[in-house]
Amino acid sequence: MAQLWGGRFTKETDQLVYNFNASISFDQKFYKQDIRGSIAHVTMLAASGILTEAERDQIIDGLNSILTDVKNGTLEITSKYEDIHSFVEANLIDRIGDTGKKLHTGRSRNDQVALDMKLYVRDEIVEIKALVLELMNTLHSLMKEHIHTYMPGFTHLQKAQPITLAHHFGAYMEMFKRDYGRLCDIYARMNYCPLGSGALAGTTYPLDRKLTASLLDFAGPTLNSMDSVADRDYCIELLSALSTIMMHLSRFSEEIIIWNTNEYQFVELDDAYSTGSSIMPQKKNPDIAELVRGKTGRVYGALTSLLTTMKGIPLAYNKDMQEDKEFTFDAIDTVKGCIALFNGMIKTMTVNKDRMEASAKNGFTNATDAADYLVNHGVPFRDAHGIVGELVLACIERNISLDELPLDDYKAICPVFEDDIYQAISMEECVNKRNTIGAPGPEAMNKIIEINEAYLKDLNK
């Protein structure tokens, strides 16, 4: 059993205890970050006069050889090592001898694992941001394409008022813009280097923590050594942000699932993002959307788990904190896969514009506009509301839309109506009149698209 401690102990750890305690099965994901951190550490040690330049170069060459061999598969990370730190150090000593034993000078596994986790999470935030940006680029293209694609807007899953598909997609665009901003905020807040904090109380060696932070592209060193090794706020923040991303994807997926049903037929998903049934040959199932919706609970679970783990831990480091990794890793992998697949699904789906517009007409989504017509002709709104309610009831009884109701029937209920009512309640007119900022009218939508264009252009640099 390769481990970094043992002088205090008189016998070997029980194998079951060792296995339970070990983290190599999951923290091997850190091997690049662990080696990068170690290279920065020995560079700083040499600059501070704690190691010689020759020792620094020998250690760095050894670390780079380990990195190369792990990448090309000639060196395997196995369970005989307790964790990734012991794997790297043991192999370094095997390769360069006693000089390798100086790698750990002025460092504890506590601040080392805190560094590795930060470096890993930081790298993953960059990748997740890129995926969210790609999704926003897709939504932006769809918004530009569907400014005049009319559809019903819903409240309570009941048809409410006519909107456009661009407006509907725009709502999710705003959600993902907020998600992107949260990821940026987390990155900036977590970007301070814990290395040099030791086990909890720093070290007597004259470490240059600012240099270490600079070598690893941090904004600076952390300012309290106890907090440095005990902090997992950034993991909790990330899991919270990932949970929100999944909530947005899940809501969107639910709508795609509904729109894809035989009853709606608003969209048709590409064959590459659908599956069939083993028994029903007619079926074409929206499995990707359903899986995204289902995996949301998995990410929520990771957040709840880490919050629960951290809630009772006194300062400073405790072994409980090893439980931060597996859930965080799984949530990150889950979200990255979901964003990528969801993006491909909406990019390739076919929109049935005629079906959407017909659904808006048949759902009396223009009823409010009929009431507004009466208000504009001097009828008090409360009276207009009741009059249009009678019109809707008449249409329901005859199974027709307001567009199809003869003018005589309009006048029979309220003589104020004239021929221009049909223009006033047309889908195009209903949408086009709504041009306050944030509304679905083309003038308003073009302004929003222009704002998004500038936003995305800045991010896509």
C-alpha positions, 0 to 999 in steps of 0.5 A, a space after each residue: 500500500 503506497 501512502 505518504 505517512 506511516 512513521 507514527 503507526 506500528 502496523 499496517 492499516 487493515 485492507 478494508 480500512 485502506 480501501 474505504 479511506 482511499 480516493 485513487 479510484 476517483 481523484 485520478 482525474 486530477 493527475 494533470 492538475 496535481 502535476 501542474 501544481 507540483 511543478 509550480 510548487 517546486 519552481 517557487 521553492 527554488 525561487 525562494 532558495 529552499 531547493 536548488 535549481 538543479 533539484 528543481 529541474 530534476 523534479 520537474 523533468 521527472 514530473 513531466 515524464 510521469 505526465 507523458 507516460 500517463 497520457 500515452 498509457 505506458 504508466 497506469 494509475 492503479 489502486 495500490 496507491 492511496 490517492 493521486 498525490 501518493 501515485 505521483 510522489 512514489 513514481 517520482 521517487 522511483 524515477 529520480 531517487 531521494 531528490 523526489 522526496 523533497 517535492 512535498 517540502 512546505 506542503 500538506 496533502 490538505 492544501 494540495 488536494 484543495 489546489 487540485 480540486 480548484 484547478 480541476 473545477 476551474 478548468 471544467 468551468 471554462 469547458 461548461 461556459 463554452 458549451 453554454 455559449 454554443 447553446 446560446 449561439 444556436 438559440 440566437 440563430 433560431 430567434 433570428 429565423 423565427 421572428 414571424 413564426 406565430 404560436 400560442 403563448 401559454 399560462 397554466 398550460 392553457 393558450 393565453 396570447 399569441 407570441 412568436 417562436 423567437 420570443 419563446 426561444 428568447 425566454 430561454 436565451 435570457 435564462 442561459 445568459 444568467 447561467 453563463 454569468 453565474 459561471 463567470 462569477 464563480 470562477 472569479 470568486 474561487 480564483 485564489 490559490 490555497 497552496 502554501 496553507 499547509 495542513 491548516 496553519 501555514 508553514 515555517 518555510 519562507 514560501 512565496 505564495 504570490 509567486 505560486 498563485 501567479 504561476 498557476 494563473 490565480 488572482 492571488 493567494 488565499 488569505 486564511 490558511 484554515 479556510 483555504 483547506 476547509 473551503 468547498 464553497 466553490 464546489 457548492 456554488 458550482 453545483 448550485 449553478 449546474 442545478 439551475 442550468 439543468 432546471 432550465 434544460 429540463 423546462 425546455 425539454 418538457 416543452 420540446 416533449 409536449 410540442 413533439 406529441 401527436 396532439 401538438 405537432 409543433 416540432 419534429 425531432 431529427 431521427 438522430 435524436 430520437 428512438 423507436 419502440 421495441 414493440 410499436 413500429 409507429 413510435 418516435 420517442 424524444 428520449 434525449 429530451 426525456 433523459 435531460 429532464 430525468 438527469 436533472 434530479 441527479 445533479 440536484 442530488 449532488 448539490 444536496 449531498 455536498 451541502 449535507 456533507 459540509 454542514 457539520 464539519 468543524 475547522 479545518 480539514 476533515 476526511 468527510 470532505 473527500 466526499 466532495 469529489 465523486 458527486 461534483 465530477 458526476 454532476 459536471 460530466 452529466 451537465 456537459 453531456 446534457 448541454 451538448 446533446 440538447 444543443 444538437 437536438 434543437 439545432 436539428 429539429 424541424 419547426 411546423 410553422 403552420 401548425 403553430 399558427 393554427 394552434 394560436 388561432 384555435 385557442 382564442 389567443 387573440 381574445 384580449 386583442 378583441 377586447 382591446 379593439 372595443 376599448 379603443 372604440 370607447 367601450 370600458 374594459 370590464 364591459 369589453 371583457 364580458 362581451 368577448 367572453 360571450 363571443 368566445 362561448 359562441 365560437 366554442 358552441 360552433 367549433 370555430 375561431 374568432 377569425 371565422 365568426 361572421 361579422 353579424 354575430 359580432 354585431 349581434 353581441 356588440 354593434 361597435 364591431 366593424 369589418 376591421 375587427 378581423 385585421 385587429 385580431 389577426 395573428 400578425 397584427 396581434 403580435 406586431 402591435 406588441 413592441 414594448 421592450 421585451 415583447 414579441 413584436 418584430 420591432 422589439 424582437 429585432 432590438 433584443 436580437 441586436 443586443 444579443 448579437 453584441 453580447 455573443 460577439 463579445 463572448 465569441 472573441 
